[in-house]
Amino acid sequence: MTPNDYGDIWSLCENPSSHLLVGYKDGVQISPEIPKTGSDIHVQVQGILSKDVTGGNVDIDLSIMSMIKIKKQFDLCDVLASDIMGHKSCPLSAGDISLDATAWIPKELPRLPLAGNIRISDQENNTLTCIHLNFKLE
């Protein structure tokens, strides 16, 4: 698959064949297609998880127009339990999985190009998935 097979604003990063979470064909939905400030962004992933996940991290490494850097690390289980992920919990069991995330994009963010990676890893630092974002906020 080429990046255009995924959509205009995102692609998989690192080595997708080594990811523990493999999305089904058309199993990733991002709406709206062009994220807008002052509104929610909703991401849904449906796929298969190759092994149980008892913990891990969410690493966010983004930049806005190469000037404003956003680099954060969050505990995966805390993120799953949050409002953003609909109060899911660890562990995640191997097999079919559906994850939904909804987040508010503050109106105060500048409407500039945003690029970078969001990497989700398991308790052994193996990559569940890595998503590269590249779009301009509207």
N, C-alpha and C positions, 0 to 999 in steps of 0.2 A: 504494500500500500504506500502511496505517496502522501505527503501531508495534505494535499487537496482532497484526498479520499475522506478525510475526517471532517473537514469544514474549513471555513475561511479564517476563523480566529484562533484555532488551536491545532496542535498535532501532538503525537506521542514523542517523548524524548528518551534519551539513553538508548538502551537496546530493548525495544518492545517485546522481542521473543523471550527475554529473561524476566519479564514482569510476572508477578504472582497472580495478579488480577487481569484477566483477559476479557475485554468487553465483547459482547456478541455483536454480530453485524448489525449496524444501526442501533447499537445498544447504548450509545452516548448521545444525550440530548442536552443542548444548552439553549436556554431561552431568556430573554429575547436573543435573536441571532447576533445583533449588535448591542452589547451592554450599554446602558445609559445611566448617567448620574441621576441621583434622586429617585432610583427605582431598584427593585429586586433583580437579582440574577439567580436563575434556577438551573442546577446541573443534576442530571439523573444518569447513573451508570448502572447498566444491567450486564452481568457477565458471570464468569466462573472463577472462583478463588481456588488456587491449587493446593493450599494448605491452611490449617488453622492459624489465626492471628490473635495473639493474646495481648499485644501491646505494640508500640512503635511511635513514630513521629510523623508530623506533617511539616515539611520544610518549604517555606515560601521565599523565593528569591526573584523579586520583580523590580523593574525600573520604569519610571515614567519619563519618557523622552531622554533616556540615558543620564538624567540629572538627579532625579529623586529616587533613591534606592530604598526598597522595602525588603528587609531580610529578617525573617522571624522563624522560630521553631516552636511547634505546639505538640503536646502529648496527644497521640492518636486517640486514646480512649476518652480523654477530656473533650476532644473535638466531636467524637461520635455522640457523646452524652449531651452536647450543647443543643440550643435551639436551632442552630444552623443545620444540624444533621438529623433533627427530629427525635432526639433523645434515644439513640441506639446505644448499645453497650458492647463492651469487650467480654468474651472473645467473639471474633467473627469466625464462623465455621466454614471449612472447606466446602466447595460446591457452589450451587447457584446463589447469586447474591444480587441485591438491588440496593443501591445507595442513592439517597436524595439529599441535596444540599441547597439551601436558599439563603442568600446573603444580601444585605442592603448595600448599595453603592452610594456613599454620601454625595450629596449635591455639591459639596465644597471641593471635591476632587477636580483638578484641572482636566479639561477635555483635550488630552494630549495622547500621543502613542504610548501604549503600555506593552512591555515585553518581559518575558522571563519564564521561570519554571516553578511548578508546584510538584514536589516529590513526596509521595507517601511511602513510608518504609515500615517493615514489621519489627518484631522484638529482636531480630538478629541483623537488622539493618539491610535486609533484602528489599528490593524495590517492589512494592505492590503495584504502583503505577507512577508514571511521571508524565506530566502534561505541560507542554510548552504553549504559552499564550502569546499572541501577537495581534493587537488590535488598537484602534483609537476609540477612547470613550466618547460617547455622544451625549 
